[in-house]
Amino acid sequence: MPPRQSFAQERAEEQSARSSAVPRHVAIIMDGNGRWAQERGLPRLAGHRAGTKNIRRVLKAFDGLGVRYVTIYAFSTENWTRPPEEVKGLWRLLGQVIGRESRALHKNNVRIRHIGRMDRLPPSLQKAIDQALELTKENTGITLTVALDYGGRAELVEAVRRLLQEGLRPGEVTEEAIAVRLHTGGLPDPDLIIRTGGEMRLSNFLIWQSAYAEYYASPVCWPDFDEAETAKAVEAYGRRQRKFGGLLHANGASAPESGGR
Protein backbone atom coordinates (compact mmCIF):
# COMPACT_ATOMS: atom_id res chain seq x y z
CA MET A 1 0.00 0.00 0.00
CA PRO A 2 1.45 3.43 -0.91
CA PRO A 3 2.38 5.61 2.11
CA ARG A 4 -0.37 7.94 3.28
CA GLN A 5 0.28 11.60 2.58
CA SER A 6 0.43 14.00 5.49
CA PHE A 7 -2.36 16.52 5.86
CA ALA A 8 0.11 19.29 4.99
CA GLN A 9 1.16 17.50 1.81
CA GLU A 10 -2.45 17.07 0.75
CA ARG A 11 -3.15 20.75 1.38
CA ALA A 12 -0.05 21.76 -0.60
CA GLU A 13 -1.18 19.68 -3.56
CA GLU A 14 -4.66 21.15 -3.35
CA GLN A 15 -3.17 24.66 -3.34
CA SER A 16 -1.08 23.90 -6.43
CA ALA A 17 -4.12 22.48 -8.20
CA ARG A 18 -6.20 25.61 -7.68
CA SER A 19 -5.07 27.21 -10.92
CA SER A 20 -5.58 24.01 -12.91
CA ALA A 21 -8.36 23.88 -15.47
CA VAL A 22 -8.80 20.16 -14.76
CA PRO A 23 -10.08 18.93 -11.38
CA ARG A 24 -7.87 16.41 -9.64
CA HIS A 25 -10.80 14.73 -7.88
CA VAL A 26 -14.34 14.48 -9.26
CA ALA A 27 -17.21 13.09 -7.19
CA ILE A 28 -20.45 12.06 -8.88
CA ILE A 29 -24.01 11.69 -7.60
CA MET A 30 -25.31 9.28 -10.23
CA ASP A 31 -28.96 10.28 -10.26
CA GLY A 32 -31.71 9.59 -12.78
CA ASN A 33 -31.48 5.84 -13.36
CA GLY A 34 -35.08 5.23 -12.33
CA ARG A 35 -36.46 8.11 -14.40
CA TRP A 36 -34.42 7.00 -17.39
CA ALA A 37 -36.05 3.57 -17.18
CA GLN A 38 -39.57 4.88 -16.61
CA GLU A 39 -39.33 7.17 -19.63
CA ARG A 40 -38.66 4.05 -21.70
CA GLY A 41 -41.36 1.92 -20.10
CA LEU A 42 -38.76 -0.26 -18.37
CA PRO A 43 -38.49 -1.44 -14.75
CA ARG A 44 -36.34 0.72 -12.47
CA LEU A 45 -33.71 -2.02 -12.21
CA ALA A 46 -33.13 -1.73 -15.96
CA GLY A 47 -32.14 1.88 -15.35
CA HIS A 48 -29.69 0.85 -12.65
CA ARG A 49 -28.23 -1.75 -15.02
CA ALA A 50 -27.76 0.88 -17.71
CA GLY A 51 -26.20 3.17 -15.12
CA THR A 52 -23.59 0.60 -14.08
CA LYS A 53 -22.59 0.13 -17.72
CA ASN A 54 -21.92 3.85 -17.94
CA ILE A 55 -19.37 3.93 -15.13
CA ARG A 56 -16.46 2.56 -17.16
CA ARG A 57 -17.22 4.92 -20.07
CA VAL A 58 -17.20 7.99 -17.83
CA LEU A 59 -14.14 6.81 -15.89
CA LYS A 60 -12.22 6.40 -19.15
CA ALA A 61 -13.29 9.89 -20.24
CA PHE A 62 -12.12 11.46 -16.97
CA ASP A 63 -8.84 9.57 -17.15
CA GLY A 64 -8.25 10.94 -20.63
CA LEU A 65 -8.89 14.47 -19.38
CA GLY A 66 -6.31 14.13 -16.61
CA VAL A 67 -8.55 13.54 -13.58
CA ARG A 68 -6.77 11.33 -11.03
CA TYR A 69 -9.57 10.46 -8.58
CA VAL A 70 -13.25 9.69 -9.20
CA THR A 71 -15.74 8.93 -6.43
CA ILE A 72 -19.21 7.62 -7.28
CA TYR A 73 -22.25 7.58 -5.00
CA ALA A 74 -23.67 4.11 -5.60
CA PHE A 75 -25.93 3.57 -2.56
CA SER A 76 -26.62 5.88 0.38
CA THR A 77 -27.55 5.04 3.95
CA GLU A 78 -30.99 6.48 3.12
CA ASN A 79 -31.49 4.22 0.10
CA TRP A 80 -32.46 1.37 2.44
CA THR A 81 -35.94 2.95 2.53
CA ARG A 82 -36.53 2.00 -1.10
CA PRO A 83 -38.77 -0.99 -1.90
CA PRO A 84 -37.10 -4.21 -0.67
CA GLU A 85 -37.26 -5.84 -4.09
CA GLU A 86 -35.41 -2.91 -5.66
CA VAL A 87 -32.73 -3.03 -2.96
CA LYS A 88 -32.26 -6.80 -3.36
CA GLY A 89 -32.08 -6.39 -7.11
CA LEU A 90 -29.44 -3.69 -6.70
CA TRP A 91 -27.32 -5.96 -4.51
CA ARG A 92 -27.43 -8.74 -7.09
CA LEU A 93 -26.59 -6.31 -9.87
CA LEU A 94 -23.74 -4.66 -7.97
CA GLY A 95 -22.22 -8.02 -7.05
CA GLN A 96 -22.18 -9.03 -10.72
CA VAL A 97 -20.84 -5.68 -11.87
CA ILE A 98 -18.06 -5.47 -9.29
CA GLY A 99 -16.91 -8.99 -10.08
CA ARG A 100 -16.87 -8.34 -13.83
CA GLU A 101 -15.67 -4.75 -13.93
CA SER A 102 -12.91 -5.10 -11.34
CA ARG A 103 -11.00 -7.41 -13.67
CA ALA A 104 -11.39 -5.04 -16.62
CA LEU A 105 -10.43 -2.02 -14.52
CA HIS A 106 -7.42 -3.88 -13.12
CA LYS A 107 -6.13 -4.38 -16.67
CA ASN A 108 -6.31 -0.60 -17.08
CA ASN A 109 -4.31 0.05 -13.88
CA VAL A 110 -7.35 1.44 -12.01
CA ARG A 111 -7.26 1.29 -8.22
CA ILE A 112 -10.61 0.61 -6.53
CA ARG A 113 -11.55 1.84 -3.06
CA HIS A 114 -14.74 1.52 -1.02
CA ILE A 115 -16.20 3.98 1.47
CA GLY A 116 -19.23 3.31 3.64
CA ARG A 117 -20.43 0.47 5.82
CA MET A 118 -19.59 -3.11 4.87
CA ASP A 119 -21.34 -4.92 7.70
CA ARG A 120 -24.88 -4.42 6.35
CA LEU A 121 -24.12 -5.59 2.83
CA PRO A 122 -24.91 -9.15 1.70
CA PRO A 123 -21.95 -11.51 2.30
CA SER A 124 -21.57 -12.21 -1.42
CA LEU A 125 -21.27 -8.49 -2.13
CA GLN A 126 -18.79 -8.01 0.71
CA LYS A 127 -16.68 -10.77 -0.80
CA ALA A 128 -16.81 -9.20 -4.27
CA ILE A 129 -15.72 -5.84 -2.85
CA ASP A 130 -12.88 -7.36 -0.83
CA GLN A 131 -11.62 -9.19 -3.91
CA ALA A 132 -11.75 -6.02 -6.02
CA LEU A 133 -9.83 -4.04 -3.39
CA GLU A 134 -7.19 -6.74 -3.07
CA LEU A 135 -6.84 -7.17 -6.84
CA THR A 136 -6.27 -3.48 -7.55
CA LYS A 137 -4.55 -2.23 -4.39
CA GLU A 138 -1.11 -1.84 -6.04
CA ASN A 139 -2.40 -0.10 -9.17
CA THR A 140 -1.11 3.40 -9.83
CA GLY A 141 -3.60 4.78 -12.35
CA ILE A 142 -6.84 6.63 -11.70
CA THR A 143 -8.48 5.81 -8.35
CA LEU A 144 -12.16 4.86 -8.39
CA THR A 145 -13.83 5.13 -4.98
CA VAL A 146 -17.25 3.52 -4.66
CA ALA A 147 -19.50 4.98 -1.94
CA LEU A 148 -21.73 2.06 -1.00
CA ASP A 149 -24.01 2.18 2.07
CA TYR A 150 -22.43 5.57 2.68
CA GLY A 151 -23.76 8.69 4.41
CA GLY A 152 -21.84 11.86 5.19
CA ARG A 153 -23.44 12.45 8.59
CA ALA A 154 -22.89 8.85 9.69
CA GLU A 155 -19.27 9.16 8.57
CA LEU A 156 -18.78 12.26 10.75
CA VAL A 157 -20.43 10.60 13.75
CA GLU A 158 -18.12 7.61 13.34
CA ALA A 159 -15.07 9.90 13.17
CA VAL A 160 -16.11 11.70 16.37
CA ARG A 161 -16.62 8.37 18.14
CA ARG A 162 -13.11 7.34 17.15
CA LEU A 163 -11.72 10.60 18.53
CA LEU A 164 -13.43 9.94 21.85
CA GLN A 165 -12.40 6.29 21.96
CA GLU A 166 -8.78 7.27 21.33
CA GLY A 167 -8.91 9.78 24.18
CA LEU A 168 -7.99 12.94 22.31
CA ARG A 169 -8.07 16.12 24.38
CA PRO A 170 -10.12 19.11 23.12
CA GLY A 171 -7.00 20.93 21.97
CA GLU A 172 -5.99 17.92 19.89
CA VAL A 173 -9.22 17.91 17.87
CA THR A 174 -8.21 19.58 14.62
CA GLU A 175 -9.34 19.44 11.01
CA GLU A 176 -6.52 16.99 10.34
CA ALA A 177 -7.55 14.79 13.28
CA ILE A 178 -11.07 14.55 11.88
CA ALA A 179 -10.06 14.20 8.22
CA VAL A 180 -7.76 11.22 8.75
CA ARG A 181 -10.55 9.38 10.59
CA LEU A 182 -13.07 9.76 7.78
CA HIS A 183 -13.64 6.95 5.30
CA THR A 184 -11.86 9.09 2.70
CA GLY A 185 -8.64 9.37 4.70
CA GLY A 186 -5.71 9.47 2.28
CA LEU A 187 -7.78 10.92 -0.57
CA PRO A 188 -7.75 14.59 -1.59
CA ASP A 189 -10.99 16.50 -1.14
CA PRO A 190 -13.14 16.65 -4.29
CA ASP A 191 -12.60 19.66 -6.52
CA LEU A 192 -15.78 19.10 -8.52
CA ILE A 193 -19.06 17.44 -7.56
CA ILE A 194 -21.36 16.47 -10.42
CA ARG A 195 -25.00 15.57 -9.96
CA THR A 196 -26.86 14.14 -12.93
CA GLY A 197 -30.62 13.93 -13.37
CA GLY A 198 -31.42 17.60 -12.79
CA GLU A 199 -31.65 17.70 -8.99
CA MET A 200 -29.84 20.37 -6.95
CA ARG A 201 -28.82 18.84 -3.63
CA LEU A 202 -25.90 16.94 -2.07
CA SER A 203 -28.01 14.15 -0.54
CA ASN A 204 -25.65 13.61 2.41
CA PHE A 205 -22.65 13.00 0.12
CA LEU A 206 -19.13 13.98 1.24
CA ILE A 207 -20.48 16.83 3.34
CA TRP A 208 -17.17 17.45 5.16
CA GLN A 209 -14.96 16.94 2.12
CA SER A 210 -17.03 19.14 -0.22
CA ALA A 211 -16.50 22.37 1.77
CA TYR A 212 -14.77 24.10 -1.16
CA ALA A 213 -15.82 21.88 -4.06
CA GLU A 214 -17.34 23.35 -7.19
CA TYR A 215 -20.80 22.04 -7.98
CA TYR A 216 -22.13 21.10 -11.42
CA ALA A 217 -25.74 20.00 -11.95
CA SER A 218 -26.60 18.26 -15.22
CA PRO A 219 -30.17 17.69 -16.43
CA VAL A 220 -28.99 14.51 -18.18
CA CYS A 221 -29.89 11.23 -16.45
CA TRP A 222 -26.87 9.17 -15.46
CA PRO A 223 -27.15 6.42 -18.13
CA ASP A 224 -26.96 9.13 -20.84
CA PHE A 225 -24.13 11.10 -19.22
CA ASP A 226 -21.53 10.34 -21.88
CA GLU A 227 -18.07 11.57 -22.91
CA ALA A 228 -19.45 14.83 -24.29
CA GLU A 229 -21.30 15.56 -21.04
CA THR A 230 -18.16 14.69 -19.08
CA ALA A 231 -16.15 17.18 -21.12
CA LYS A 232 -18.83 19.86 -20.60
CA ALA A 233 -18.62 19.43 -16.83
CA VAL A 234 -14.82 19.72 -16.81
CA GLU A 235 -14.94 22.74 -19.14
CA ALA A 236 -17.44 24.43 -16.81
CA TYR A 237 -15.11 23.74 -13.88
CA GLY A 238 -12.21 25.29 -15.79
CA ARG A 239 -14.14 28.55 -16.12
CA ARG A 240 -14.73 28.85 -12.37
CA GLN A 241 -12.59 31.04 -10.13
CA ARG A 242 -11.94 29.14 -6.93
CA LYS A 243 -11.32 31.53 -4.03
CA PHE A 244 -11.46 29.12 -1.06
CA GLY A 245 -12.92 31.92 1.07
CA GLY A 246 -10.28 34.41 -0.08
CA LEU A 247 -9.86 37.07 -2.74
CA LEU A 248 -8.29 36.58 -6.15
CA HIS A 249 -5.09 38.42 -7.04
CA ALA A 250 -4.49 39.49 -10.60
CA ASN A 251 -2.49 36.30 -11.17
CA GLY A 252 -5.47 34.15 -10.17
CA ALA A 253 -4.08 33.08 -6.79
CA SER A 254 -6.29 33.40 -3.73
CA ALA A 255 -5.59 35.47 -0.62
CA PRO A 256 -7.50 35.51 2.69
CA GLU A 257 -10.37 37.94 3.00
CA SER A 258 -10.06 40.61 5.69
CA GLY A 259 -13.77 40.77 6.45
CA GLY A 260 -16.95 38.85 5.79
CA ARG A 261 -17.68 36.77 2.73
VENVENTA-V98943 format. One record per residue. N is the residue number from 0. RES is the residue in one letter. SS is DSSP state (helix for helix, strand for strand, loop for the rest). PHI is phi in whole degrees, 0 to 359 (* if undefined). PSI is psi in degrees with one decimal (999 if undefined). Layout:
n = [N:N]
res = [RES:RES]
ss = [SS:SS]
phi = [PHI:PHI]
psi = [PSI:PSI]
This chain:
n = [0:1:2:3:4:5:6:7:8:9:10:11:12:13:14:15:16:17:18:19:20:21:22:23:24:25:26:27:28:29:30:31:32:33:34:35:36:37:38:39:40:41:42:43:44:45:46:47:48:49:50:51:52:53:54:55:56:57:58:59:60:61:62:63:64:65:66:67:68:69:70:71:72:73:74:75:76:77:78:79:80:81:82:83:84:85:86:87:88:89:90:91:92:93:94:95:96:97:98:99:100:101:102:103:104:105:106:107:108:109:110:111:112:113:114:115:116:117:118:119:120:121:122:123:124:125:126:127:128:129:130:131:132:133:134:135:136:137:138:139:140:141:142:143:144:145:146:147:148:149:150:151:152:153:154:155:156:157:158:159:160:161:162:163:164:165:166:167:168:169:170:171:172:173:174:175:176:177:178:179:180:181:182:183:184:185:186:187:188:189:190:191:192:193:194:195:196:197:198:199:200:201:202:203:204:205:206:207:208:209:210:211:212:213:214:215:216:217:218:219:220:221:222:223:224:225:226:227:228:229:230:231:232:233:234:235:236:237:238:239:240:241:242:243:244:245:246:247:248:249:250:251:252:253:254:255:256:257:258:259:260]
res = [M:P:P:R:Q:S:F:A:Q:E:R:A:E:E:Q:S:A:R:S:S:A:V:P:R:H:V:A:I:I:M:D:G:N:G:R:W:A:Q:E:R:G:L:P:R:L:A:G:H:R:A:G:T:K:N:I:R:R:V:L:K:A:F:D:G:L:G:V:R:Y:V:T:I:Y:A:F:S:T:E:N:W:T:R:P:P:E:E:V:K:G:L:W:R:L:L:G:Q:V:I:G:R:E:S:R:A:L:H:K:N:N:V:R:I:R:H:I:G:R:M:D:R:L:P:P:S:L:Q:K:A:I:D:Q:A:L:E:L:T:K:E:N:T:G:I:T:L:T:V:A:L:D:Y:G:G:R:A:E:L:V:E:A:V:R:R:L:L:Q:E:G:L:R:P:G:E:V:T:E:E:A:I:A:V:R:L:H:T:G:G:L:P:D:P:D:L:I:I:R:T:G:G:E:M:R:L:S:N:F:L:I:W:Q:S:A:Y:A:E:Y:Y:A:S:P:V:C:W:P:D:F:D:E:A:E:T:A:K:A:V:E:A:Y:G:R:R:Q:R:K:F:G:G:L:L:H:A:N:G:A:S:A:P:E:S:G:G:R]
ss = [loop:loop:loop:loop:loop:loop:helix:helix:helix:helix:helix:helix:helix:helix:helix:helix:helix:loop:loop:loop:loop:loop:loop:loop:strand:strand:strand:strand:strand:loop:loop:loop:helix:helix:helix:helix:helix:helix:helix:loop:loop:loop:loop:helix:helix:helix:helix:helix:helix:helix:helix:helix:helix:helix:helix:helix:helix:helix:helix:helix:helix:helix:helix:helix:helix:loop:loop:loop:strand:strand:strand:strand:strand:strand:strand:strand:helix:helix:helix:helix:helix:loop:loop:helix:helix:helix:helix:helix:helix:helix:helix:helix:helix:helix:helix:helix:helix:helix:helix:helix:helix:helix:helix:helix:helix:helix:helix:loop:loop:loop:strand:strand:strand:strand:strand:loop:loop:loop:loop:loop:loop:loop:helix:helix:helix:helix:helix:helix:helix:helix:helix:helix:helix:helix:helix:helix:loop:loop:loop:loop:loop:loop:strand:strand:strand:strand:strand:strand:strand:strand:loop:helix:helix:helix:helix:helix:helix:helix:helix:helix:helix:helix:helix:helix:helix:loop:loop:loop:loop:helix:helix:helix:loop:loop:helix:helix:helix:helix:helix:loop:loop:loop:loop:loop:loop:loop:loop:loop:loop:loop:loop:strand:strand:strand:strand:loop:loop:loop:loop:loop:loop:loop:loop:loop:loop:loop:loop:loop:loop:loop:loop:loop:loop:strand:strand:strand:strand:loop:loop:loop:loop:helix:helix:helix:loop:loop:helix:helix:helix:helix:helix:helix:helix:helix:helix:helix:helix:helix:loop:loop:loop:loop:loop:loop:loop:strand:strand:strand:loop:loop:loop:loop:loop:strand:strand:strand:loop:loop:loop:loop:loop]
phi = [*:297:298:288:289:286:299:296:296:298:297:296:293:296:298:291:275:299:274:284:279:245:293:282:230:245:247:232:265:275:258:107:299:296:295:303:291:298:297:254:69:250:293:304:297:296:293:296:297:296:295:294:292:279:299:295:299:291:299:297:296:296:300:295:275:102:288:255:224:230:241:243:267:269:200:266:296:276:291:297:280:289:307:307:294:293:296:297:296:297:298:299:297:295:299:294:294:297:298:283:287:299:292:294:293:300:297:260:66:276:262:253:232:235:233:121:278:258:294:265:279:301:306:295:287:302:296:298:294:302:294:294:296:294:298:253:297:265:291:241:275:300:260:255:255:255:271:229:55:243:214:298:293:298:298:293:300:297:296:295:300:295:301:292:298:275:73:293:279:309:291:268:276:238:302:298:299:286:301:287:261:280:299:271:310:95:257:289:297:293:272:224:246:252:238:268:88:90:279:231:213:275:55:67:252:50:289:282:289:268:308:238:287:277:243:227:256:248:285:283:294:306:301:261:280:260:300:295:292:299:297:299:295:292:296:297:300:296:271:283:248:272:259:52:83:251:246:273:281:298:276:93:283:262:227:299:283:269:229:285:285]
psi = [131.7:147.4:141.7:135.4:150.5:161.7:-39.0:-39.9:-42.4:-44.3:-39.7:-41.0:-38.6:-40.0:-43.5:-23.2:-6.5:-36.0:-1.2:142.2:-9.5:126.0:142.2:-36.7:122.2:130.2:140.5:127.4:104.5:80.2:153.5:3.4:-45.8:-43.7:-39.3:-43.5:-44.7:-37.3:-21.2:8.9:28.0:158.6:153.9:-36.0:-29.2:-34.5:-40.8:-38.3:-43.8:-35.9:-40.1:-33.8:-22.7:-17.4:-47.5:-38.2:-47.4:-38.9:-42.7:-40.4:-44.4:-40.5:-43.3:-26.6:-9.2:6.5:137.5:-20.7:133.3:129.4:129.0:138.9:98.1:-35.9:123.0:166.1:-23.0:-16.3:-11.6:-18.0:-3.8:164.6:135.4:-38.0:-36.4:-41.4:-45.3:-39.4:-38.4:-41.8:-44.3:-45.7:-46.0:-37.6:-43.2:-44.8:-45.3:-42.3:-42.1:-49.2:-29.8:-36.2:-42.6:-41.7:-35.7:-40.2:-23.9:18.2:25.6:134.8:132.7:135.4:158.3:138.2:145.7:-175.7:139.7:-28.5:-22.1:-4.3:153.2:144.0:-38.3:-35.7:-39.1:-42.4:-43.3:-40.7:-47.2:-42.1:-39.3:-41.4:-43.5:-41.8:-38.3:5.2:-25.4:-1.0:150.3:6.6:-152.7:142.2:123.4:116.1:125.9:116.3:107.1:121.6:52.4:141.7:133.9:-41.0:-43.4:-37.1:-42.9:-41.1:-43.4:-40.2:-41.3:-41.2:-40.4:-39.8:-44.0:-43.0:-33.6:-1.7:27.9:140.1:158.1:-40.4:-15.6:-6.1:102.4:173.6:-42.0:-43.1:-37.6:-46.6:-40.9:-13.7:1.4:163.0:-26.8:10.7:131.0:-11.4:146.2:154.3:150.6:139.7:-32.7:129.5:124.0:133.0:123.2:169.4:0.1:-6.4:163.2:52.4:160.9:-24.2:43.3:31.5:117.9:49.0:-28.0:-47.2:-21.1:15.2:-39.2:19.5:148.6:148.1:135.4:117.8:127.1:137.1:-10.4:130.8:150.6:-44.7:-24.4:3.7:92.3:-165.0:-39.5:-40.7:-36.7:-46.4:-38.9:-41.2:-43.9:-37.9:-40.5:-40.9:-42.4:-20.7:-8.5:154.2:107.8:116.3:-20.3:40.3:0.1:-163.8:148.4:131.4:174.5:-28.4:2.5:-8.2:155.0:149.7:150.6:144.2:150.1:-17.3:-143.3:176.8:999]
